[in-house]
Amino acid sequence: EDEDTALFCLDILVAVTLRNRDRIHLLLPQVYGYLRTIVQSAQVPTPLVERAIFEVLRITRALLPYKPELGEDLLDSLRLMFALQPAVADAFIERIARELCVLVRAAAGFIKGAKGWDTICKLLMASARHPDAAG
């Protein structure tokens, strides 16, 4: 029940964030702080940490074309994936890689800096090194 409440709150938070694109610079630090807390405290895969991980990707994908001036900040938020515990990363790395591919296809023209590309490439390399990658 507590996790259901947390999932509901996270859904509302992200929905409000995405609907307030013109005020995103005010919301983004708090939203990412909340998502960071969830991701960094996760020791095992849970529906809440799964939702937090993929909401970071969704926010980035949704806002990058709309707010290119925030591109570096949006792409920098993906570095949060590097803080995942191994058990959590293993559970979601394939889906993270798929979502990164969707992001690149949708918004490659808005990824301007080397740091953003570095983050994307390192996450994709991590997925390639995953034991199930060859299968």
C-alpha positions as CSV (number, residue, x, y, z in Angstrom):
1,E,0.0,0.0,0.0
2,D,2.8,2.4,0.8
3,E,4.5,1.6,-2.5
4,D,1.2,2.1,-4.4
5,T,0.9,5.6,-2.8
6,A,4.5,6.4,-3.7
7,L,3.9,5.2,-7.3
8,F,0.7,7.4,-7.5
9,C,2.6,10.4,-6.2
10,L,5.4,9.9,-8.7
11,D,3.0,9.6,-11.5
12,I,1.3,12.9,-10.5
13,L,4.7,14.6,-10.0
14,V,5.9,13.7,-13.5
15,A,2.6,14.5,-15.1
16,V,2.6,18.0,-13.5
17,T,6.2,18.4,-14.5
18,L,5.6,17.6,-18.2
19,R,2.5,19.8,-18.3
20,N,4.5,22.8,-17.0
21,R,7.2,22.9,-19.7
22,D,7.3,26.6,-19.6
23,R,8.2,26.5,-15.9
24,I,10.4,23.4,-16.2
25,H,13.6,25.2,-15.0
26,L,11.8,25.8,-11.7
27,L,10.5,22.2,-11.3
28,L,13.4,20.1,-12.7
29,P,15.8,20.4,-9.7
30,Q,13.2,19.3,-7.2
31,V,11.9,16.5,-9.5
32,Y,15.3,15.1,-10.2
33,G,16.2,15.4,-6.5
34,Y,13.2,13.2,-5.7
35,L,14.0,10.7,-8.5
36,R,17.6,10.6,-7.3
37,T,16.6,9.7,-3.8
38,I,14.5,6.8,-5.0
39,V,17.2,5.5,-7.4
40,Q,20.2,5.9,-5.0
41,S,18.4,4.3,-2.1
42,A,17.3,1.2,-4.1
43,Q,19.0,-2.0,-3.1
44,V,16.8,-4.3,-5.0
45,P,14.5,-3.9,-8.1
46,T,11.0,-2.6,-7.1
47,P,8.2,-1.1,-9.1
48,L,8.9,2.3,-7.6
49,V,12.6,2.3,-8.6
50,E,11.7,1.0,-12.0
51,R,9.2,3.8,-12.5
52,A,11.7,6.4,-11.3
53,I,14.4,5.1,-13.7
54,F,12.1,5.2,-16.7
55,E,10.5,8.5,-15.7
56,V,14.0,10.1,-15.9
57,L,14.3,8.8,-19.5
58,R,10.8,9.9,-20.3
59,I,11.3,13.4,-19.0
60,T,14.5,13.7,-21.0
61,R,12.9,12.3,-24.2
62,A,9.8,14.6,-23.8
63,L,11.7,17.8,-23.0
64,L,14.8,17.6,-25.0
65,P,13.2,18.7,-28.3
66,Y,11.0,21.2,-26.5
67,K,13.7,22.8,-24.3
68,P,17.0,22.4,-26.1
69,E,18.6,25.0,-23.9
70,L,18.2,22.5,-21.0
71,G,19.8,19.7,-23.1
72,E,22.9,19.4,-21.0
73,D,20.9,19.3,-17.7
74,L,18.4,16.8,-19.1
75,L,21.2,14.5,-20.5
76,D,23.2,14.9,-17.3
77,S,20.2,13.5,-15.4
78,L,20.8,10.2,-17.2
79,R,24.1,9.9,-15.2
80,L,21.8,8.9,-12.3
81,M,21.8,5.4,-13.9
82,F,25.4,5.0,-12.9
83,A,24.3,5.1,-9.2
84,L,22.2,2.0,-9.6
85,Q,23.1,-0.9,-7.4
86,P,24.2,-3.9,-9.5
87,A,21.1,-6.0,-8.8
88,V,18.9,-3.1,-9.8
89,A,20.9,-2.3,-12.9
90,D,20.9,-5.9,-14.0
91,A,17.1,-6.0,-13.7
92,F,16.6,-3.0,-16.0
93,I,19.6,-2.6,-18.2
94,E,18.1,-4.1,-21.3
95,R,15.0,-1.8,-21.1
96,I,17.3,1.2,-20.3
97,A,19.2,0.5,-23.5
98,R,16.0,0.2,-25.5
99,E,14.7,3.5,-24.1
100,L,18.1,5.2,-24.9
101,C,17.8,4.0,-28.5
102,V,14.3,5.6,-28.6
103,L,15.7,8.8,-27.2
104,V,18.5,8.9,-29.7
105,R,16.2,8.3,-32.6
106,A,13.7,10.9,-31.4
107,A,16.1,13.6,-30.3
108,A,19.6,13.0,-31.7
109,G,19.6,16.5,-33.3
110,F,19.2,18.1,-29.9
111,I,22.1,16.2,-28.3
112,K,24.8,18.8,-28.8
113,G,27.5,18.3,-26.2
114,A,30.1,15.7,-25.9
115,K,29.1,15.0,-22.3
116,G,25.6,14.0,-23.3
117,W,26.8,11.7,-26.0
118,D,29.4,10.3,-23.5
119,T,26.6,9.5,-21.0
120,I,24.5,7.8,-23.7
121,C,27.4,5.8,-25.0
122,K,28.6,4.6,-21.6
123,L,25.1,3.5,-20.7
124,L,24.8,1.6,-24.0
125,M,28.2,0.0,-23.4
126,A,27.1,-1.1,-19.9
127,S,24.2,-2.8,-21.5
128,A,26.4,-4.5,-24.1
129,R,28.6,-5.9,-21.3
130,H,25.6,-7.3,-19.5
131,P,25.8,-11.2,-19.3
132,D,22.4,-11.5,-21.2
133,A,23.5,-9.2,-24.0
134,A,24.6,-11.9,-26.3
135,G,21.4,-13.9,-25.9
